[in-house]
Amino acid sequence: MLEEYIARFILHMSHNYRKYIGGFFGFFIGVLWLQFGFFPMLFVCLCSILGYKLGDFKIQKKIKRKILEKLKED
């Protein structure tokens, strides 16, 4: 039973590793940037969410597409 959970966790991590790396990076930067307290804690959480989203491959494709469209307009 535990082996099944571990296998599913590893499979999930292998498919979404960019999201987790992005989330960790955002969290790490947020912790380095701020002092401790309620509002800084919210900022760290927002940085983590932003990093998680930027690590998503679908969102990366959308961002790259928009950048290329803007460059082609010039």
N, CA, C and O of each residue as an XYZ file, in Angstrom:
296
protein
N       0.822     -1.181      0.000
C       0.000      0.000      0.000
C       0.878      1.263      0.000
O       0.654      2.185     -0.784
N       1.861      1.288      0.874
C       2.775      2.424      0.910
C       3.553      2.504     -0.398
O       3.832      3.594     -0.897
N       3.899      1.355     -0.944
C       4.637      1.324     -2.207
C       3.822      1.930     -3.343
O       4.376      2.590     -4.222
N       2.508      1.708     -3.330
C       1.628      2.293     -4.345
C       1.611      3.816     -4.231
O       1.675      4.519     -5.239
N       1.525      4.322     -3.002
C       1.521      5.768     -2.788
C       2.835      6.388     -3.249
O       2.851      7.442     -3.883
N       3.927      5.722     -2.923
C       5.237      6.225     -3.334
C       5.355      6.211     -4.854
O       5.870      7.161     -5.444
N       4.884      5.148     -5.487
C       4.943      5.053     -6.951
C       4.090      6.143     -7.600
O       4.518      6.762     -8.574
N       2.887      6.386     -7.070
C       2.031      7.439     -7.618
C       2.649      8.819     -7.404
O       2.572      9.684     -8.276
N       3.259      9.017     -6.240
C       3.914     10.294     -5.950
C       5.071     10.539     -6.913
O       5.212     11.637     -7.451
N       5.889      9.530     -7.128
C       7.024      9.667     -8.045
C       6.531      9.911     -9.461
O       7.103     10.735    -10.175
N       5.480      9.213     -9.885
C       4.917      9.422    -11.220
C       4.387     10.845    -11.358
O       4.606     11.492    -12.382
N       3.697     11.333    -10.343
C       3.164     12.700    -10.365
C       4.311     13.714    -10.413
O       4.249     14.694    -11.155
N       5.345     13.477     -9.627
C       6.494     14.392     -9.610
C       7.208     14.407    -10.964
O       7.677     15.453    -11.411
N       7.289     13.241    -11.615
C       8.000     13.187    -12.890
C       7.246     13.934    -13.987
O       7.861     14.450    -14.920
N       5.933     13.995    -13.883
C       5.146     14.709    -14.890
C       5.075     16.208    -14.618
O       4.855     16.992    -15.542
N       5.259     16.614    -13.370
C       5.081     18.019    -12.989
C       6.309     18.602    -12.301
O       6.176     19.487    -11.456
N       7.484     18.128    -12.642
C       8.671     18.569    -11.913
C       8.944     20.051    -12.101
O       9.468     20.693    -11.191
N       8.607     20.612    -13.251
C       8.857     22.044    -13.474
C       8.012     22.906    -12.542
O       8.464     23.950    -12.071
N       6.803     22.471    -12.283
C       5.942     23.218    -11.375
C       6.548     23.251     -9.974
O       6.565     24.294     -9.321
N       7.037     22.116     -9.526
C       7.596     22.055     -8.180
C       8.910     22.819     -8.075
O       9.180     23.458     -7.058
N       9.713     22.755     -9.104
C      10.956     23.522     -9.102
C      10.639     25.015     -9.093
O      11.267     25.781     -8.361
N       9.672     25.428     -9.901
C       9.273     26.835     -9.931
C       8.702     27.294     -8.607
O       8.994     28.397     -8.145
N       7.881     26.442     -7.991
C       7.317     26.778     -6.682
C       8.387     26.894     -5.621
O       8.355     27.811     -4.799
N       9.330     25.976     -5.631
C      10.424     26.035     -4.667
C      11.282     27.273     -4.895
O      11.687     27.936     -3.941
N      11.556     27.581     -6.147
C      12.367     28.756     -6.451
C      11.671     30.037     -5.985
O      12.302     30.904     -5.381
N      10.377     30.154     -6.264
C       9.629     31.324     -5.803
C       9.607     31.418     -4.291
O       9.729     32.507     -3.729
N       9.451     30.283     -3.632
C       9.451     30.262     -2.174
C      10.814     30.682     -1.630
O      10.894     31.473     -0.690
N      11.861     30.164     -2.209
C      13.214     30.471     -1.760
C      13.520     31.956     -1.927
O      14.060     32.584     -1.016
N      13.180     32.518     -3.083
C      13.407     33.940     -3.314
C      12.583     34.778     -2.339
O      13.064     35.774     -1.798
N      11.333     34.358     -2.122
C      10.480     35.093     -1.183
C      11.038     35.101      0.228
O      10.981     36.120      0.916
N      11.580     33.963      0.663
C      12.154     33.880      2.011
C      13.398     34.755      2.111
O      13.608     35.427      3.121
N      14.212     34.747      1.081
C      15.405     35.590      1.108
C      15.048     37.068      1.073
O      15.756     37.887      1.659
N      13.976     37.415      0.404
C      13.584     38.806      0.197
C      12.991     39.440      1.455
O      13.151     40.639      1.687
N      12.320     38.645      2.248
C      11.492     39.214      3.316
C      11.975     38.930      4.726
O      12.806     38.057      4.974
N      11.421     39.701      5.620
C      11.568     39.414      7.041
C      10.331     38.633      7.450
O       9.379     38.514      6.678
N      10.347     38.108      8.652
C       9.195     37.323      9.107
C       8.075     38.239      9.589
O       8.333     39.322     10.113
N       6.843     37.803      9.410
C       5.651     38.552      9.791
C       4.481     38.109      8.925
O       4.654     37.289      8.023
N       3.286     38.644      9.189
C       2.091     38.192      8.478
C       2.123     38.584      7.004
O       1.973     37.723      6.138
N       2.314     39.853      6.708
C       2.296     40.291      5.315
C       3.474     39.734      4.514
O       3.296     39.350      3.358
N       4.668     39.683      5.099
C       5.742     39.015      4.365
C       5.429     37.543      4.092
O       5.801     37.011      3.046
N       4.742     36.883      5.038
C       4.357     35.491      4.819
C       3.421     35.385      3.623
O       3.538     34.454      2.827
N       2.500     36.323      3.489
C       1.610     36.321      2.331
C       2.397     36.517      1.038
O       2.095     35.892      0.021
N       3.397     37.379      1.081
C       4.231     37.608     -0.084
C       4.984     36.338     -0.485
O       5.105     36.032     -1.672
N       5.488     35.605      0.505
C       6.189     34.345      0.225
C       5.231     33.348     -0.429
O       5.601     32.654     -1.375
N       4.023     33.283      0.070
C       3.034     32.373     -0.524
C       2.713     32.783     -1.957
O       2.598     31.926     -2.833
N       2.568     34.071     -2.205
C       2.294     34.541     -3.565
C       3.471     34.252     -4.495
O       3.270     33.891     -5.654
N       4.692     34.408     -3.995
C       5.872     34.072     -4.803
C       5.892     32.581     -5.132
O       6.254     32.193     -6.243
N       5.508     31.759     -4.181
C       5.476     30.317     -4.415
C       4.441     29.961     -5.472
O       4.704     29.145     -6.356
N       3.272     30.570     -5.381
C       2.218     30.305     -6.360
C       2.645     30.779     -7.743
O       2.429     30.088     -8.738
N       3.247     31.951     -7.798
C       3.729     32.483     -9.072
C       4.801     31.573     -9.673
O       4.774     31.290    -10.871
N       5.732     31.120     -8.859
C       6.760     30.207     -9.340
C       6.188     28.891     -9.806
O       6.652     28.323    -10.795
N       5.173     28.394     -9.097
C       4.500     27.152     -9.488
C       3.827     27.324    -10.847
O       3.921     26.455    -11.713
N       3.153     28.445    -11.020
C       2.464     28.701    -12.285
C       3.451     28.908    -13.433
O       3.226     28.410    -14.536
N       4.539     29.636    -13.186
C       5.531     29.862    -14.240
C       6.271     28.579    -14.591
O       6.813     28.459    -15.690
N       6.299     27.626    -13.678
C       6.915     26.339    -13.954
C       6.025     25.420    -14.764
O       6.478     24.378    -15.238
N       4.749     25.792    -14.931
C       3.812     24.989    -15.715
C       4.141     25.125    -17.197
O       4.254     26.239    -17.709
N       4.293     24.014    -17.879
C       4.697     24.002    -19.279
C       3.662     24.679    -20.173
O       4.029     25.357    -21.133
N       2.381     24.507    -19.875
C       1.327     25.123    -20.690
C       1.403     26.652    -20.606
O       1.263     27.342    -21.616
N       1.620     27.161    -19.427
C       1.709     28.610    -19.250
C       2.980     29.145    -19.894
O       2.980     30.243    -20.450
N       4.072     28.371    -19.823
C       5.305     28.786    -20.484
C       5.090     28.920    -21.981
O       5.580     29.861    -22.603
N       4.350     27.969    -22.562
C       4.062     28.035    -23.997
C       3.261     29.293    -24.336
O       3.550     29.969    -25.323
N       2.259     29.604    -23.518
C       1.438     30.788    -23.756
C       2.280     32.060    -23.672
O       2.143     32.956    -24.504
N       3.146     32.134    -22.668
C       3.993     33.315    -22.505
C       4.932     33.466    -23.692
O       5.094     34.560    -24.231
N       5.557     32.349    -24.100
C       6.468     32.395    -25.248
C       5.729     32.807    -26.516
O       6.250     33.583    -27.317
N       4.517     32.290    -26.701
C       3.722     32.631    -27.881
C       3.403     34.121    -27.895
O       3.508     34.767    -28.938
N       3.013     34.675    -26.741
C       2.692     36.097    -26.671
C       3.923     36.964    -26.935
O       3.834     37.993    -27.606
N       5.063     36.543    -26.407
C       6.294     37.301    -26.641
C       6.646     37.285    -28.116
O       7.009     38.317    -28.681
N       6.543     36.119    -28.747
C       6.858     36.023    -30.176
C       5.890     36.848    -31.016
O       6.296     37.465    -32.001
N       4.623     36.863    -30.639
C       3.635     37.687    -31.365
C       3.997     39.170    -31.247
O       3.921     39.911    -32.227
N       4.391     39.599    -30.045
C       4.775     41.003    -29.857
C       6.021     41.346    -30.672
O       6.113     42.442    -31.226
N       6.982     40.420    -30.750
C       8.189     40.670    -31.508
C       7.914     40.708    -33.012
O       8.550     41.469    -33.742
N       6.973     39.892    -33.472
C       6.636     39.871    -34.888
C       5.880     41.119    -35.305
O       5.932     41.522    -36.468
N       5.172     41.738    -34.358
C       4.425     42.969    -34.677
C       5.360     44.127    -35.010
O       4.992     45.008    -35.786
N       6.538     44.140    -34.447
C       7.484     45.254    -34.653
C       8.067     45.238    -35.991
O       8.878     46.104    -36.321
